[in-house]
């Protein structure tokens, strides 16, 4: 029997997986505003903040605070490390699924 792959625990939590999938759908240099991401994922601000912090600690996302017309804006993007981790995660998940057949 083949050794089963490990899944990245940072990404594997359902909420963080949803965040990562949403961000991976953007072009590498693109960012999304926190409220737009919150709306897209239908998550509370506190819940989204908690999961983004975990992803940020792993250097999978970059959070930028800026101002647009004197209004504070929080922008989120998937880093190249986060994109690579997501690609590895999806490959490991596919190997895991293939091992079950």
C-alpha positions as CSV (number, residue, x, y, z in Angstrom):
1,X,0.0,0.0,0.0
2,X,1.2,3.5,-0.9
3,X,1.9,6.0,1.9
4,X,-1.0,8.4,2.1
5,X,-0.1,12.1,1.7
6,X,-0.4,14.6,4.5
7,X,-2.8,17.5,4.0
8,X,-1.6,21.0,5.0
9,X,-3.5,21.7,8.3
10,X,-3.4,25.5,7.7
11,X,-5.4,25.1,4.5
12,X,-7.4,22.0,5.4
13,X,-9.8,23.7,7.9
14,X,-13.0,24.3,6.0
15,X,-13.1,28.1,6.4
16,X,-9.5,28.6,5.4
17,X,-9.9,26.2,2.5
18,X,-12.8,28.4,1.3
19,X,-10.7,31.6,1.7
20,X,-7.7,30.0,-0.1
21,X,-9.9,28.8,-3.0
22,X,-11.5,32.2,-3.4
23,X,-8.1,34.0,-3.4
24,X,-6.5,31.4,-5.7
25,X,-9.2,32.3,-8.3
26,X,-7.7,35.8,-8.5
27,X,-4.7,36.6,-10.7
28,X,-1.5,36.3,-8.7
29,X,-1.0,40.1,-8.3
30,X,-4.7,40.9,-7.7
31,X,-6.2,41.8,-4.3
32,X,-9.7,41.7,-2.9
33,X,-11.2,44.0,-0.3
34,X,-12.0,42.4,3.1
35,X,-15.8,43.3,2.8
36,X,-16.0,41.8,-0.7
37,X,-14.3,38.6,0.5
38,X,-16.5,38.5,3.5
39,X,-19.6,38.9,1.3
40,X,-18.4,36.3,-1.2
41,X,-17.7,33.7,1.5
42,X,-20.8,34.7,3.7
43,X,-18.6,34.8,6.8
44,X,-18.8,37.1,9.8
45,X,-16.0,39.7,10.0
46,X,-14.6,38.2,13.2
47,X,-14.6,34.6,11.8
48,X,-12.9,35.8,8.5
49,X,-10.4,37.9,10.5
50,X,-9.4,34.9,12.6
51,X,-8.8,32.6,9.6
52,X,-7.0,35.3,7.7
53,X,-4.7,35.8,10.6
54,X,-3.8,32.0,10.6
55,X,-3.2,32.2,6.9
56,X,-1.1,35.4,7.3
57,X,1.0,33.7,10.1
58,X,1.8,30.9,7.6
59,X,2.7,33.6,5.0
60,X,0.0,32.3,2.7
61,X,-1.9,35.6,2.5
62,X,-0.8,39.3,2.6
63,X,-3.0,41.8,4.2
64,X,-2.5,45.5,3.2
65,X,-4.1,48.4,5.0
66,X,-4.6,51.4,2.8
67,X,-6.8,54.5,2.3
68,X,-9.1,55.2,-0.6
69,X,-10.5,58.8,-0.5
70,X,-9.6,59.0,3.2
71,X,-11.5,55.8,4.0
72,X,-9.5,52.9,5.4
73,X,-9.5,49.8,3.2
74,X,-8.1,46.3,3.9
75,X,-6.9,44.4,0.9
76,X,-6.1,40.7,0.8
77,X,-4.2,38.6,-1.7
78,X,-2.7,35.1,-1.9
79,X,1.1,35.2,-1.7
80,X,3.3,33.1,-4.0
81,X,4.0,30.8,-1.0
82,X,0.2,30.5,-0.4
83,X,-0.4,29.7,-4.1
84,X,2.3,27.0,-4.0
85,X,0.9,25.6,-0.8
86,X,-2.6,25.5,-2.3
87,X,-1.2,23.7,-5.4
88,X,0.6,21.2,-3.2
89,X,-2.6,20.8,-1.1
90,X,-4.8,20.0,-4.2
91,X,-2.2,17.5,-5.5
92,X,-2.0,15.8,-2.1
93,X,-5.8,15.7,-1.9
94,X,-6.0,14.2,-5.4
95,X,-3.4,11.5,-4.5
96,X,-5.4,10.8,-1.3
97,X,-8.6,10.4,-3.3
98,X,-6.9,8.2,-6.0
99,X,-5.5,5.9,-3.2
100,X,-9.1,5.2,-2.2
101,X,-10.1,3.7,-5.6
